[in-house]
Amino acid sequence: MAFSLLYVQKFSPNKSSTILPFKVYEPMHAYCSFHNKTKFTLSFNQTHISKTVKAKEAHDIKHAKALDEVKRLFVRQSTDERLSMVDSIQRLGIEYHFEDQIEATLQRKYTMLRFHRIQELSQVAFQFRMLRQQGYYIRPDIFDIFWDNRGKLKDTFYKDINGLIALFEASQLSIQGEDYLESAGQFCREYPNERSSTFHNHAQVNFIAQTLMCPIHKTLSRFTPTIIQSQNVTWTNSLQRLSKIDTQMVSSLHLKEIFAVSKWWKDLGSSSQSLYL
């Protein structure tokens, strides 16, 4: 839409008339030739593309800075803390930026692993899952200290909700013949659900419900809500900031792909119709 500038007279009984400008909006085609319309369209598209390119460049710089910040934080952590970071990175769906760091961390953890020194169910189950998830075979007998004589989870661990949830996720990577682990996983699914009404920590309830419904090994992280349990605020905030920027970039890329496919399909349809004319 464009406008032309006209002038109208304003009359007053006691004063001389004055001339005021008045904007009249008119459609572009009312006074533009086809050539001018085309020229205007091309100019508009070039301006739009230029702005889009500048915005993308600014976004890329922002993303690079956020990524560099997380990588610098990563190398400062202990091996156990890096493992927690790897878990959060995978849950956020940005692990493709950290493939080398993830492999190096898990390789180091695998070579120095000493499960017999760990007495916490949550830690054993967590490390078991992280390593198996990456393709490292860990024997299921590391859980033997947690089973009773019947091969069931000892009732002393029933109140360890974090341990039960970690064991449930670990059980998702069980293989044929690991009946104790599968049975424990089934128990860990049912028991927290039965006890959820007694929990007072709202964040914990959300985490439990989300994990039981969408265990990380069987979900697409990009399409599920992510709850990070770590208490390390520094790298947690940095990771979430990077994830937000990365999601925006990926969404923009997908949108461009949709437009490209849509245009291709439209052009294909026009070509097909012209063949029958």
LOBABA-815602 format. One record per residue: residue in three letters; x, y, z of N, C-alpha, C, O in turn. Coordinates in pm, whole numbers, plus 50000, padded with zeros to 5 digits. Example, Ala and Ser with C-alpha at 12.3 -4.5 7.8 and 13.67 -1.06 7.14 Angstrom:
2
ala513194943150780512304955050780513204967050780514244966850846 ser512854977550708513674989450714512905000350787513415011450804 
This chain:
277
met500854988250000500005000050000500895012450000501895012950071 ala500525022549919501285035049913500325046749927499115044749930 phe500855058649935499975070249947500505081449859501695082349829 ser499555090249818499925102349746499575114249835498625113549913 leu500305124749824500135136349912499305146949839499765152749741 leu498095149349886497205159349830497115171049927497575170250041 tyr496515181749881496345193349968494875197249969494235197749865 val494345199950088492945204050101492905217350174493775220450255 gln491875224950145491735237950211490855236750334489825229950332 lys491265243250440490475243550562489895257750575490635267450585 phe488545258650576487895271750581487415274650723486925265850794 ser487565287150762487085291450894486305304350875486725312950798 pro485175305950944484365318050925485115330850960484895341150896 asn485975330351058486645342451105488085343751060488685354351075 lys488635333351004490045333650966490185330350819489305324250758 ser491295334350766491545331050626491785316150612492205309550707 ser491515311150496491665296750474493135292750476494005300450434 thr493395280650525494765275150528494795262250450493795255150438 ile495945259350399496105247150320496855236850403497965239450450 leu496255225150421496845214450501497115202250414496345199250323 pro498205195350440498465182950365497555171850414497235171150533 phe497145163350326496245152350361496695139850286496815140050164 lys496935129050359497415116650297496245108250248495315105150323 val496305104750123495295095950064495975082850027496845082749940 tyr495585071850090496215058950063495555052449943494335051849933 glu496385047649854495885041449732496625028349708497795027149746 pro495985018649647496685006249613497825009149517497745018349435 met498895001249527500065003349443499725002349295500245009949214 his498844992849261498574990649119497775002049057497625002548935 ala497265011349140496465022149084497325032049007496815039148920 tyr498605032649038499425042548968500775037048925501595044448871 cys501015024148947502295018248908502095009348787501095002248776 ser503025009748699503005000548585503504986948630504024985748741 phe503354976848547503814963248579505324963348603505824956548692 his506034971148523507484971848537507864977348675508774972148740 asn507154987848718507454993648848507104984048962507804983349063 lys506004976548943505624966749044506714956249060507084952649172 thr507214951348948508264941248951509514946649018510154939849098 lys509844959148982511024965449039510874967149190511824965049266 phe509664970949232509404972749375509514959449448510104958649556 thr508944948849390508984935549451510404930649468510774925449573 leu511214932349362512614928049369513364935749477514164930149551 ser513074948849482513734957149582513354952849723514194952249812 phe512054949949742511574945549873512224932349913512674930750026 asn512264922849818512854909749846514334910949883514814904449975 gln515054919549808516474921449837516684927349976517594923350049 thr515814936950012515914942850146515624932550253516324931750354 his514574924450230514184914050326515294903750342515624899750454 ile515854899550230516944889750234518144895450308518784888550388 ser518444908150281519574914550347519394914850498520324911950573 lys518174918250542517884918450685517974904550745518494902650855 thr517464894650670517494880850718518924875850733519264869350831 val519764879050636521174874950640521874881250760522624874550831 lys521614894150782522234900950896521774894851028522574892951120 ala520484891651037519954885551159520564871851182520874868151295 lys520734864451073521334851051084522794851951129523244844151213 glu523514861551073524914863251112525034866751260525904861551330 ala524154875451307524164879251449523824867251537524404865251643 his522864859151490522444847351565523564836951567523784830351669 asp524254835451456525364825851449526484829651546527074821051612 ile526754842651555527794847451648527374844651792528184840351875 lys526104847151820525574844651954525664829851989526014826152102 his525354821351893525404806851913526834802251936527094794052024 ala527754807451856529174803651869529724807352006530484799752066 lys529334819052056529804823352188529244814352298529964810552391 ala527964810952287527334802252387527954788352385528164782252490 leu528234783352266528844770052252530254769952309530644760552379 asp531004780452281532374781452332532384782252485533254776652551 glu531404789352539531304790652685531064777052751531694773752852 val530154769152694529854755852749531064746652739531364739252832 lys531764747152626532944738552608534054742252707534754733552757 arg534204755152734535214759352832534834754852973535694750953051 leu533534755453004533074750653134533234735553146533524730353254 phe533044728653035533114713953034534504709053076534614699953158 val535544715053021536904710253049537344713353192538314707553241 arg536654722253258537024725753396536444716053499536844716253616 gln535514707553457534814698853551535584685953577536444681953498 ser535264679553688535804666253718535144656053625534174659253557 thr535654643853623535094633553535533634630753569532804629453479 asp533314629753696531934627053738531014638653700529874636453657 glu531504650853716530684662453681530514663453530529454667553482 arg531534659753456531414659453309530354649453266529604651753172 leu530294638153338529294627953305527884633553326526984630753247 ser527714641353431526414647853454526114657953344524974659253301 met527144665053300526954674553190526564667253061525704671952987 val527204655953036526894648152916525424643952919524734644652817 asp524944639553035523544635453049522614647153016521634645452944 ser522914658853070522084670653044522154674852898521144678652839 ile523334674052839523514677452697522664668352610522034672852515 gln522654655452642521864645852565520374648052585519594646552491 arg519984651352705518564653952732518074666452658516894667352622 leu518964676052637518594688352566518654686752415518204695552341 gly519204675552369519244672952225520304680752150520144683352030 ile521384684552218522444692252151523764684552154524834690552144 glu523674671352166524894663252178525744663252052526934660152059 tyr525164666651937525944666451813527024677251810527924676851726 his526944686751901528004696951913529164692052001530224698252004 phe528954680852071529934676452171530324661752154530624654952252 glu530324656852033530584642652010531964638352063532074627952128 asp532984646252037534334642852083534434643252235535024634352297 gln533844653452294533894654852440533134643552509533574638252611 ile532004639752452531194628952510531944615752505532004608452604 glu532504612552389533224599952373534444599452465534704589152527 ala535184610352473536374610752559536004608952706536694601952780 thr534914615352748534484614352887534064600152923534454595053028 leu533284593852837532794580352865533904569952853533914560052926 gln534824572152761535974563152748536814563652876537244553352927 arg537034575552925537814577153049537084570853167537684564153250 lys535784573053172534994567353282535014552153277535094545653381 tyr534944546653159534934532053143536244525753189536244515253253 thr537364532153156538674526553191538984527653340539734519453394 met538404537653406538704539553548537564534953639537574537653759 leu536574528153581535374524553655535664514253764536324504153739 arg535174516953883535294507753995533964507454069533764514454168 phe533034499154018531694499154073531654494254219530784498454296 his532594485454256532544479954390532774490554498532504488254616 arg533294502154455533524512954551532294521954566532254530554654 ile531304519854482530104528254485528974520754554528634509554514 gln528404526654657527344520154733525974526554708524964521554757 glu525944537454634524684544354608524014538754483524634538054376 leu522764534754497522024529054385521924538954269522074535154153 ser521664551654301521494561654195522754563254111522674564653989 gln523924562954175525184564654103525524552554017525944554053902 val525334540654072525614528453995524694527653874525154524953763 ala523404530153895522424529353785522704540053680522594537453560 phe523054552053725523324563053632524524559953544524464561553422 gln525624555553604526824552653527526624540653436527144540253324 phe525874530753483525544519153400524804523653274525144519453163 arg523794532153293523004536953177523844545253081523774543252960 met524614554453134525404563253049526384555352962526574558552845 leu527014545253019528004537452945527344528152844527794527152729 arg526294521352885525594512552790524984520652676524954516252561 gln524494532152709523894541052609524884544552499524504546552384 gln526154545252536527204548852442527814536652374528684537952289 gly527344524652412527824512452347528834504452427529364494552377 tyr529114508552550530044501152636529264490352712528244493252774 tyr529754478052706529054467352777529464467252923530644466152956 ile528484468353010528684467653154527894455653206526704454453177 arg528524446953281527854435053333526744438953431526924448153511 pro525614432053425524504435353515524744431253660523994435253749 asp525794423153684526024418553822526514429853913526684427754033 ile526744441653857527114452953943525954456754035526144463654135 phe524744452154001523574454954083523334444354190522384445554268 asp524154434154196523924422954288523834427354433523094421554512 ile524594437654470524574442154609523244448454647522964450554766 phe522414451554547521124457854575519974447754574518854451254610 trp520244435054534519184424854530519184416754659520214415354724 asp518014411554696517944402454810518094388054762518444385754646 asn517844378454849518034364354814517074359554705517334349354640 arg515984366654686515004362754584515254369754450514514367854354 gly516294377954446516584385254323515754397854308515654403454199 lys515154402254418514354414454418515144425854482516104423554556 leu514724437954453515384449454512515164449554663514044447854710 lys516234451454738516124451854884515204463254928515264474254873 asp514364460355027513394470455070514034482655135513374492955153 thr515314481655169516004493255226516184504555124516464515955160 phe516004501254995516174511254889514844516954840514814525054748 tyr513734512654903512434517054857512234532254873511504538454796 lys512884537954973512724552254997513694560754915513594572954914 asp514604554154846515584561254762514954563954625515204556754529 ile514144574354618513394577154495514324580154378514094575554267 asn515364587854403516314590854295516984578054245517224576454125 gly517284569054338517874556254300516914547754218517324541354121 leu515644547754256514624539954183514454545154041514344537453946 ile514424558354027514254564253894515474561453807515344558453688 ala516674562353867517904559353792517924544753750518354541453639 leu517474535853839517434521553807516404518753698516634510253611 phe515284525753701514274524153596514864527653460514674520353363 glu515574538953452516164542953325517254533253282517414530453163 ala518014528053378519054518153346518434505353291518994499053201 ser517274501653344516624489253300516154489953155515914479553093 gln516024502053100515604503552961516694498752865516434496852746 leu517914496752916519014491952833519384477452865520464472852829 ser518484470452932518744456352961518644448252832517974452252737 ile519324436952830519294428052713518744414552755518484412152873 gln518564405852658517954392852685518754385152790519984384452785 gly518034379452886518664371752992518894379453120519244373553222 glu518724392553116518934400753236517594402653308517074413753319 asp517054391553357515704391453415515614399853542514624406853563 tyr516634399353626516614407053749516484421853720515734429053786 leu517214426353620517204440553585515854444753527515344455453557 glu515284436153444513974439153386512894439453495512024448153495 ser512974429853587512014429253697512124441653786511114447253829 ala513364445753813513584457753895513054470153825512494479053889 gly513214470653694512714482053617511204483053624510654494053635 gln510524471553619509074471453629508624476253767507664483853780 phe509334471753871509014476154007509234491254021508424498254082 cys510324496153964510654510453973509664519053896509534531053924 arg508964513353803507924520653732506664521753817506024532153822 glu506324510953884505064510253958505134516954095504224524154134 tyr506224514554167506294519254306506254534454317505474539554397 pro507074542154242506984556854253505614562254216505164572154274 asn504934555854121503584560254085502634558754203501784567354228 glu502774547654275501914545154390502194554854504501304558154581 arg503444559254514503864567754624503864582654590504164590954676 ser503544586054467503674600054422502834609754504503204621454518 ser501704605154558500844614054636501474618254768501044628054830 thr502514610954812503174614154939504364623554920504944628155019 phe504714626554796505864635254770505454649854788504354653854749 his506344657654846506054671754870506854681054779506564692954770 asn507844675554714508684683454624508054683354484508084673254414 his507484694754445506764695454317507684692654199507304685854104 ala508914698054204509864695954094510214681154082510354675953972 gln510364674554196510694660254194509534652154136509764642754060 val508314655854171507134648854117507104650153965506834640453895 asn507364662253915507384664453770508474656153702508254650253596 phe509644655853766510754648253709510434633353704510704626753604 ile509854628153810509494613953816508454610653709508604600853635 ala507404618753702506344616253604506884616853462506534608453378 gln507734626753435508304628253301509204616553265509154611553153 thr510024612053361510954601053335510214588053312510554580453220 leu509204585253394508454572753379507684572453248507514561853187 met507214583953204506464584653079507384584652958507074578552856 cys508524591552970509444593052856510884590252898511664599652912 pro511254577652920512664574752952513564579252838513214577652721 ile514714584752871515554591252771515964581852658516114586152544 his516144569052689516614559652587515544557052480515864552252372 lys514284560052510513194556752418512414569152372511264568052331 thr513034580652380512354592852337513264601352250514474599452246 leu512644610752180513384620852104513464633352191512454639752219 ser514664636552232514844647352331514294660752284513844668752366 arg514334663252154513854676152101512354677852120511854689052119 phe511644666752136510184667352140509614664352278508414662152292 thr510464664052380509984661552516510514672252609511624677252589 pro509744675952711510224685852808511474680652879511604668652904 thr512374689652911513634685652974513734691853113513594703953131 ile513984683253211514184687753348515594683653389515904671753395 ile516444693453417517824690653457517914690553608517544700253675 gln518414679553663518454677753807519714683253873519764684653995 ser520724686453795522004690653853521874703453936521064712253907 gln522694704054042522704715854128523764726054086523884736654146 asn524534722753982525574731753935524944742653847524734740753727 val524644753953909523904764553841524704770353725524124774153623 thr526024771253739526854777653637526694770953502526304777453405 trp526994758053494526914751653363525484748153324525184746753206 thr524594746753423523184744153391522584755953315521934754053212 asn522804767953364522294779953297522914781753159522224785353064 ser524214779053148524894780453019524364770352919524184773552801 leu524104758252965523564747852877522164751552828521854750052710 gln521344756152918519974759852880519964771552783519134772152692 arg520874780952803520984792352711521394787552572520824791852471 leu522384778752566522824773152438521714765252372521504766252251 ser520994757452451519904749252396518824757952333518284754652228 lys518504769052398517484778152345517904784052211517124784352116 ile519154788652204519664794552079519724783851970519354786451855 asp520184772052006520314761151910518954756951855518814754151736 thr517964756451942516604752851900516054762951801515404759251703 gln516324775751825515884786151733516534784551596515884786351493 met517824781251595518544779351469517994767451392517774768151271 val517784756451463517264744351399515854746651346515524742251236 ser515034753551424513664756551380513664765151255512874762951163 ser514564774951250514694783651133515114775551011514604777650901 leu516044766451030516504757950920515374749050869515204747550748 his514614743250961513494734750921512444742750845511844737850749 leu512224755250888511254763750820511684766650677510864766450586 lys512974769250658513494771550523513324759050436512984760050318 glu513544747450495513384735050420511934732950379511654728350268 ile511014736350470509584735050439509204744350324508474740450233 phe509694756750329509424766350222509984761450088509344762749984 ala511204755850092511834751049970511044739549909510834739049788 val510614730249994509824718849946508464723549894507974718749792 ser507874733249967506574738549925506684745349789505814743549703 lys507744753149769507944759949641508184749749529507654751049419 trp508984739549561509254729049461507954722149422507724719449304 trp507114719249520505854712349492504914721249410504234716549319 lys504894734149445504044743549371504514744849227503704744649134 asp505834746249208506404747249073506154734448994505884734948874 leu506244723249061506004710448995504564709448949504274704348841 gly503644714549034502234714448997501964723348878501194719748789 ser502594735248875502424744548763502954738448634502344739848528 ser504104731648643504694725348526503814714148474503644712448353 ser503254706548567502404695248527501154700248457500714694348358 gln500574711248509499374716748447499664722048307498854720548216 ser500824728348290501154734248161501354723548054501184726247935 leu501704711348097501904700647999500594696447934500574691447821 tyr499494698648006498204694247953497464705347880496384703147825 leu498034717247878497374728447809497574727447658497084736047584 
